[in-house]
């Protein structure tokens, strides 16, 4: 029996070699955000641009504040990975929370722009 290996990218595009598949994924220039807290399992979100990725992280931080939980994030873009938790990006002030925009921009500056 002959077995043929096929590599498939996240969007369903097939490739004959692992290298072609990995190169294709990197060329897609997507931001992948992994999110995990004590109440939810690890899940990921793929976003096409930096502003959408920042908006997603901000929305997650808002949920963290509402649920009084700390969550862990991992941002992956073009082979670079940055890990951080919700307490690094937001501070609680009376009646709401404030996102540290400078720190958020520092996290995204680690990932290259294409």
N, C-alpha and C positions, 0 to 999 in steps of 0.2 A: 504494500500500500504506500502510495506516494503522498507526502504531506507538503502543502505549499503554504508558506507563511505570508500573511498580508498584514501590513500596518495601516491603521485607520486613524486619521486625525480626529479631533473632537467634533469637527463639523461634518464628519462622514466621508471625507476625501480619502481614497485608498492610495497606498504607496507600496512599492516592492521592497524598500529598504527602510530600516529604522532611522538612518541619518536623514533621508529625504523627508520623512514624516516630522522629525524634530525640527529640521530647518524650516519646513512649512509652518509649523506651529509658531516658531519664533518670528517668522515674517508677518504673521497675522497682526502683530502689534497690539495684542489685547492685554488688558489688565485683568488679572485673576486675583480675586480676594477670597481668602479662606477665613471663615468666621466660626468661632466656637465659644460657648460659655457653659456654665454648669447646668443649664436647663435644656440646651439644644445640642444635638450632635453636630459634628463638624459639617459644614456645608460650604459650597463655593459659588461664586458669582463671576461670570465673565462679562467684562464691559469693554466697549470699543474705544473709549477716549478717557482722558484724564479727568475731565470735569464730571463725567458720569461716575467714575470710580470714587472721586471725592464726595459726591452727593450720596452714594451708597454707604460709604463709611460714616458720613454724618448722620444718615438715617439710622444706622445700626447703633451709633453712640446715643442717639435720642431714645431708642428702645432700651438700651442699657440703663439710662437714667430712670426711665419710667418703671423698669422692673427691679431697680436697685441691685444690679449685678455687674460683675466685672467680666469682660469678654476678651478673648485673645484674637488677634488678627494676624494674617500673613498676606502681604502684597507681593505678587509675582508679576514681573514684566520683563520681557526680553532676556530671560535667564537670570535676572537679578531677583533676590528675595529679601524682603524686609519684614521683620516680625516686631509686633508691638502690642500693647494691651490698651484697653479703653481708658485707664487712668492716666496714661501718658498724653492723651490728646484732649481730655476734657477736665474741667474743674467745676465742682458744684458751687454755685453761688445761691443766695437766697431765692427760692421759688423756681429756679431753673438751672441749666448748666451752660457753660460757655466752652466752645471748641477752641483749642489753641491752633489758630491758622498757621502760625509760623512753624510749629512742630509738624503739622500736616504737610506743609510745603517741603520741609526737610526730608520727610519720608519719601515723597514723590521725587525729590531731586536725586535720590540714590538710583532710581530707575531711569535708564537713558531715554531720551526723546528721539523719535524717528521721524 
